[in-house]
């Protein structure tokens, strides 16, 4: 049995030697180590801007209750909705 090494990137296994297996080859993947590691994981580093902003949603205190609806009023002086 042949052993190929690689890493998972955005949910896809990327082999160190991409020519090692022909397209369509059936494989079985077994992790060599636990996925949990110290420090930021590769997955966290690849979060989109929208995912990063959503993590901040609701974390600011002291804003008007209608800030989401009337942000143009508070930021640019437009009439309230």
PEZIUR-V96641 format. One line per field, one symbol per residue. ss: DSSP state (h for helix, s for strand, l for the rest). phi: phi as a letter, one per 20 degrees, with the letter a starting at -180 (. if undefined). burial: + if it has 9 or more other ideal C-beta (glycine too) atoms within 8 Angstrom, else -. A space follows every 50 residues. Layout:
ss: ???
phi: ???
burial: ???
This chain:
ss: lllllssssllssssllllllllllllllllllllllllllhhhhlllhh hhhhhhllllllllllllllhhhhhhlllll
phi: .edddaceclncfdffdfefcfgnffccdcfebfffcfnfeffffeffgf fffffegmdednegfdgffdffffecnfffe
burial: ---+----------+----------------------------------- -+--------------+--+--+--------
